[in-house]
């Protein structure tokens, strides 16, 4: 264990229900300076079109992340021993001004990236991924692995509103932030507004793997294809908690039955070790709709799974 790296509070000395609530019980630092990975909260759901509440996600995911321990039981990765990780707090947001919030989120993530740290963000609704991509892309087109019940490539909502949690990846493609031929969306399901709702995304080259195909093929086969499509290009990973079935993750804004089990979700993230990950997020945890904090626990666990993958890559490069 490197004595130079930040360490979590020892649960054998300070019980999990005591002390400050931070991601993984790590120290909170003011900037990402000297960090390899920055855990950051984005408590904003101004892009939500129906059930708001994901603004409270970072706080409750922090609370549930106290259950995470030091080592991954399958891979053996000890993220806090091989990478310098800390909680950099929450980004500044404006709950009544969408454009101001998008700019603040972009600036906050850019400050992390400029310190050469990899951002792992907790939202917040899925629109937060758009300003994150603006900051992380740095003039290059990224690949995207996207776990979700929804494609989020719609165009407009409620008249001429271009920015909602149903539009971020259409905007990201239009802005040249993503290479659509290296976007893989996994778990898409549920009723849609019209039969051609996904036609635009498919025409750009987006690979949409519907839940029915996932069930038929299984996690390992699907992820082999996803990794092949992405190749070795810099890639962002976004995990919408509503990709998990609402029987296991009810606390979200747009639940869709028939989703992944939590075990399947873990399996898929563990198969990302060969992907060149430059940033990731877990979004749409909405504690007001949760039951027994199980959704926030799922969010914290997926954050830990992503952290272990990224920390392993940091260690390999070092």
C-alpha positions in Angstrom: 0.0 0.0 0.0 1.4 3.4 -1.0 1.7 5.7 2.0 1.2 8.6 -0.5 -2.3 7.6 -1.5 -5.5 8.7 0.3 -7.1 5.9 2.3 -10.7 5.2 3.5 -11.6 5.4 7.1 -11.0 2.0 8.7 -14.4 0.4 9.4 -12.8 -1.7 12.1 -11.9 1.4 14.0 -14.7 3.8 13.1 -18.1 2.2 12.5 -19.8 2.9 9.1 -22.6 4.9 10.7 -20.1 7.4 12.2 -18.0 10.1 10.8 -18.4 12.2 7.7 -20.4 10.8 4.7 -18.0 10.8 1.7 -17.6 8.5 -1.3 -16.0 5.3 0.0 -15.2 7.0 3.3 -12.3 8.7 1.5 -11.0 12.2 2.4 -12.6 15.2 0.8 -10.1 17.4 -1.0 -10.5 20.8 -2.6 -9.0 20.0 -6.0 -8.0 17.0 -8.1 -4.3 17.9 -7.8 -2.1 14.8 -7.4 -5.2 12.5 -7.8 -5.4 9.6 -10.3 -9.2 9.4 -9.9 -11.6 12.0 -8.6 -15.0 10.9 -7.2 -17.3 13.8 -7.7 -21.0 14.5 -7.0 -23.3 16.4 -9.4 -26.5 17.0 -7.5 -28.6 18.3 -10.3 -31.8 17.1 -12.1 -32.8 20.1 -14.1 -33.1 17.9 -17.2 -35.8 15.6 -15.7 -39.0 15.5 -17.6 -41.2 13.7 -15.0 -40.1 12.4 -11.6 -37.5 14.7 -10.2 -35.3 13.6 -7.3 -31.9 12.6 -8.7 -30.5 15.8 -7.3 -30.4 13.9 -4.0 -28.4 11.0 -5.5 -24.9 12.0 -4.6 -25.6 12.4 -1.0 -27.3 9.0 -0.5 -24.8 7.2 -2.7 -22.1 8.6 -0.5 -23.9 7.2 2.5 -24.4 3.8 1.0 -20.8 3.7 -0.3 -19.7 3.3 3.4 -20.5 -0.4 2.8 -17.7 -0.7 0.2 -14.5 -2.3 1.5 -10.9 -2.1 0.3 -10.6 -5.0 -2.1 -12.6 -6.5 -5.0 -13.5 -10.1 -4.1 -13.3 -11.3 -7.7 -10.4 -9.4 -9.4 -8.4 -8.8 -6.2 -7.9 -5.2 -7.2 -7.4 -2.9 -4.2 -8.2 0.5 -5.7 -7.0 2.6 -2.9 -3.6 0.9 -2.8 -2.8 1.2 -6.6 -4.3 4.6 -7.4 -4.7 7.9 -5.5 -8.4 8.5 -5.1 -10.4 11.1 -3.2 -13.8 12.7 -3.0 -13.6 16.2 -4.5 -17.0 17.2 -3.3 -20.0 18.4 -5.3 -19.9 20.6 -8.4 -21.7 23.9 -8.1 -25.1 23.8 -9.8 -28.0 26.2 -10.3 -31.3 24.4 -9.7 -33.3 27.1 -11.6 -31.0 27.8 -14.6 -30.3 24.9 -16.9 -27.7 26.5 -19.1 -25.8 27.9 -16.1 -25.7 24.5 -14.6 -24.5 22.9 -17.8 -21.6 25.4 -17.9 -20.8 25.0 -14.2 -20.7 21.2 -14.6 -18.4 21.5 -17.7 -16.1 23.9 -15.9 -15.9 21.7 -12.8 -15.1 18.5 -14.8 -12.5 20.4 -16.9 -10.7 21.4 -13.7 -10.5 17.7 -12.8 -9.3 16.7 -16.3 -6.7 19.5 -16.3 -5.1 18.0 -13.3 -4.8 14.7 -15.3 -7.3 13.0 -13.0 -10.0 10.7 -14.3 -13.5 11.8 -13.2 -16.0 9.3 -11.8 -19.2 11.2 -11.3 -22.4 10.5 -9.5 -25.6 12.3 -10.6 -27.9 13.8 -11.0 -30.0 13.1 -14.1 -28.6 11.8 -17.4 -28.2 15.3 -18.9 -25.1 15.8 -16.7 -23.2 13.5 -19.0 -23.4 16.0 -21.8 -21.3 18.7 -20.1 -19.0 16.0 -18.7 -18.3 14.9 -22.3 -17.7 18.4 -23.4 -14.9 18.6 -20.7 -13.5 15.2 -21.2 -13.4 15.0 -25.0 -10.7 17.7 -25.3 -11.3 18.1 -29.1 -11.4 14.3 -29.8 -14.3 12.1 -30.5 -14.8 9.6 -27.7 -16.3 6.1 -27.7 -19.2 5.5 -25.4 -20.5 2.4 -23.5 -23.9 3.3 -22.3 -25.9 1.1 -19.9 -29.6 2.3 -19.9 -33.2 1.5 -20.4 -33.4 4.4 -22.7 -31.4 5.5 -25.8 -31.5 9.2 -24.7 -31.1 10.3 -28.4 -34.4 12.1 -28.7 -34.4 15.6 -30.2 -36.8 17.9 -28.4 -39.2 17.9 -25.5 -42.1 20.2 -24.7 -41.8 22.4 -27.7 -38.3 23.4 -28.7 -36.4 22.3 -25.6 -33.1 20.7 -26.7 -31.7 19.8 -23.3 -33.3 17.1 -21.2 -32.3 13.8 -19.8 -33.7 12.2 -22.9 -31.5 14.1 -25.3 -27.8 14.2 -24.1 -26.4 11.7 -26.6 -28.1 13.2 -29.6 -26.5 16.6 -28.6 -23.2 14.9 -28.0 -23.1 13.3 -31.4 -24.2 16.6 -33.0 -21.4 18.5 -31.2 -18.8 16.0 -32.3 -18.0 14.8 -28.8 -18.8 11.1 -29.6 -18.0 8.9 -32.6 -21.5 7.4 -33.2 -20.0 4.3 -34.9 -18.3 3.6 -31.5 -21.3 4.0 -29.3 -22.8 0.9 -27.8 -26.1 1.2 -25.8 -27.0 -1.9 -23.8 -30.3 -2.8 -22.1 -32.7 -0.5 -24.0 -36.3 -1.4 -23.5 -39.8 -0.2 -22.6 -42.5 1.6 -24.4 -41.5 4.4 -26.7 -43.1 7.6 -28.1 -43.2 6.3 -31.7 -42.0 3.3 -33.6 -39.2 5.3 -35.3 -37.9 6.8 -32.1 -34.4 5.2 -32.4 -34.1 5.5 -36.2 -31.9 8.7 -36.0 -29.4 7.0 -33.6 -29.2 3.9 -35.8 -28.7 6.0 -38.9 -25.6 7.6 -37.2 -24.2 4.1 -36.6 -25.1 3.7 -32.9 -25.2 0.0 -31.9 -28.4 -0.5 -29.8 -28.6 -3.8 -28.0 -32.1 -4.1 -26.8 -32.9 -6.0 -23.6 -34.4 -8.9 -25.5 -31.1 -9.4 -27.4 -29.1 -9.2 -24.2 -31.3 -11.9 -22.6 -30.8 -14.2 -25.6 -27.0 -13.7 -25.8 -25.9 -13.2 -22.3 -23.6 -10.6 -20.7 -20.3 -12.1 -21.7 -21.1 -12.3 -25.4 -22.7 -8.9 -25.5 -19.7 -7.3 -23.8 -17.3 -9.0 -26.2 -19.0 -7.2 -29.1 -19.1 -3.9 -27.2 -15.4 -4.0 -26.5 -14.7 -5.0 -30.1 -16.7 -2.0 -31.4 -15.0 0.4 -29.1 -11.5 -0.8 -29.8 -8.7 1.0 -28.2 -10.0 4.6 -28.5 -10.6 6.8 -25.5 -14.0 5.9 -24.1 -16.5 7.2 -21.6 -18.7 4.8 -19.6 -22.2 5.9 -18.4 -24.3 3.8 -16.2 -28.0 4.8 -15.7 -29.3 3.0 -12.7 -32.6 2.5 -14.5 -30.8 -0.1 -16.6 -31.3 -2.3 -13.6 -34.8 -3.8 -13.1 -36.9 -1.7 -10.7 -37.5 -4.7 -8.5 -33.8 -4.2 -7.6 -33.5 -0.5 -8.2 -36.9 1.3 -7.7 -35.4 4.7 -6.8 -35.1 6.3 -10.2 -37.0 8.8 -12.3 -38.0 6.6 -15.2 -38.3 2.9 -14.1 -38.8 0.2 -16.8 -39.5 -3.3 -15.9 -37.5 -6.2 -17.4 -34.1 -4.8 -16.8 -30.7 -6.3 -15.7 -30.2 -7.9 -12.4 -27.7 -6.3 -10.2 -25.5 -9.3 -10.7 -25.6 -9.0 -14.5 -24.7 -5.3 -14.2 -21.7 -6.1 -12.1 -20.6 -8.8 -14.5 -20.7 -6.4 -17.5 -18.7 -3.7 -15.8 -16.1 -6.2 -14.8 -15.6 -7.0 -18.5 -14.5 -3.4 -19.3 -10.9 -4.0 -18.2 -9.6 -3.7 -21.8 -11.5 -0.5 -22.6 -9.5 2.8 -22.5 -11.7 4.6 -20.0 -11.2 8.3 -19.7 -14.2 9.0 -17.4 -17.4 7.4 -16.1 -20.6 8.2 -14.3 -23.5 6.6 -12.4 -26.7 8.6 -12.8 -30.4 8.7 -12.1 -30.4 7.5 -8.5 -33.4 9.2 -7.0 -33.6 8.6 -3.3 -37.2 10.0 -2.8 -38.5 7.0 -4.8 -36.1 4.4 -3.2 -37.1 1.6 -0.8 -34.7 0.7 2.0 -31.9 2.6 0.2 -31.4 -0.4 -2.2 -31.1 1.8 -5.3 -28.5 4.0 -3.7 -26.6 0.8 -2.6 -26.8 -0.4 -6.2 -25.4 2.9 -7.4 -22.6 2.9 -4.8 -21.7 -0.7 -5.8 -21.6 0.1 -9.5 -19.4 3.1 -8.6 -17.0 0.8 -6.8 -17.0 -1.7 -9.7 -16.1 1.2 -12.1 -13.5 2.5 -9.6 -11.8 -0.9 -9.5 -11.6 -1.2 -13.3 -10.2 2.3 -13.7 -7.8 2.0 -10.8 -6.5 -1.2 -12.3 -5.9 0.6 -15.6 -4.1 3.5 -13.8 -1.9 1.0 -12.0 -1.1 -0.8 -15.3 0.0 2.5 -16.9 2.1 3.4 -13.9 
